[in-house]
């Protein structure tokens, strides 16, 4: 007998960050429904409040009274951003054109994550940014008069692209970003919703003449496909099981996991597809899947699922053959060195892996004999959640060195896992 369950996972973190930032510099009041309240997004809220923005927070709802593009005030203290790389990189762009000094810092992990790919183009626009050696935080940003830029990115990165576009709101002249592959486009989509002229032309994104943000709108945040991915994989691996994941964001620049599911022969459907504002969403139905095939992730697919690679590595264990990830050197610069963390963890549970500079191979087998192990999460939320899913689907006791990191993106993950597993 097939057991069926339904779940709405945590709301989209990327969209929640942007909704708070953009509504803060818009004219008028913006209502954000179903926002994510995690450690990371709360850092963004507090940072904007520190710069004079009135933000009222209630259960799953935020009201922001925008101060306009030039209404932010100098914070009277350092802006502490915890572990949130999105907050630091996007705020770097937003603050580069202000008329005051701001200092951005974070926890040990964030202070050792590279900021050079954001700092260099912003400096080319005229931004005054000081950093530690190797372009590490803390960052001291003294607002400057900014000029336009045409920036060709070496690596597809939505955070770098977004920082340049946010700085471009304050710049004189043309602003264009060209990517090698398309990265997530939540910034472009949301700026359009606020009335900004944004022109998307293939791999190029340009700002047009109007760079003012108009508020007085409502934003409905979909469920985060990166959070749903953990339970999508659980649904595919849990015998005699069907799981309905509600309201999942299906933005084409984020839904690369569906291409992997197709290649791996996962049994799933998308139902109730619809638009919420300019963002696509739907209900994802995943069933236990026999005869899983190995898959390959590289090239232009990678930016469409970069955050899902840890949990897709768990799926690969149960595929009949060798799954490979390449062109993913960016994973070494996340909350942990995720290539190392994934390979290390898989080896501990008895899975054969081969590590490369830009990725790894996983030697999968159906009904893989997983063995009990202690997994070092390296304080990385996606590593902790991925191995929690492996423990649930294999019924093997897998201990984690910590689970506190999960609070950065999905505070009620463990409760949801207990519900789905029961």
Secondary structure, DSSP 8 states (H G I E B T S, - for coil): --EEEEE---B-HHHHHHHHHHHHTSEEEEEEES---SHHHHHHHHHHHHTT-EEEEETTEEEEEEE-TT-----SS-EE-TT-HHHHHHHHHHHHTSSSEEEEE--HHHHTS--HHHHHHHHHTT-EEEEEGGGEEEEEEE---EEEEEEE-SS--HHHHHHHHHHHTTEEEEEEEE-SS----HHHHHHHHTT--EEEETTEEEE-S----B---EEE--B-HHHHHHHHHHHHHSTTEEEEEEEEE--TTT-HHHHHHHHHT-EEEEEEEEEETTEEEEEEEEE--SS----EE-GGGGGGSGGGHHHHHHHHHTSSEEEEE-S-GGGGGSSS-HHHHHHHHHHHTT--EEEETTEEEEEE-TT-----EEE--TT-HHHHHHHHHHHHHHT--EEES--GGGGGT-TTHHHHHHHHH-
